[in-house]
Amino acid sequence: MKSYLENDVPKLNEMLNNEKTKREEGDDGIDKKVTEEIMQVQGTITEDKKNRETTEEAILEMLRVLVTKSKADIEAEREEREKTEETLIALLEDTCSKLAQQEQ
């Protein structure tokens, strides 16, 4: 029994300490790997967000240009229509005036 206590207990204690150290090193490795993976995912998310924002800004700018151009086209068409209407009205008034003069 004395031999067991003198030889085997210290060996068991040493083995236990070695296993504890290996487990802690394994835990540290897992922690490190998880941290790296989380950082990589965060980087990907940040990059995707930046790309999405850039795309949204480009789309918004295209829409602004389209709206501005459409408004300008509508305004030009309105002005042209008004000018044509004024010309037609003037022509009708002139024709009516000439017809009235011929009847007299």
Secondary structure, 3 states (H helix, E strand, C coil): CHHHHHHHHHHHHHHHHHHHHHHHHHHHHHHHHHHHHHHHHHHHHHHHHHHHHHHHHHHHHHHHHHHHHHHHHHHHHHHHHHHHHHHHHHHHHHHHHHHHHHHC
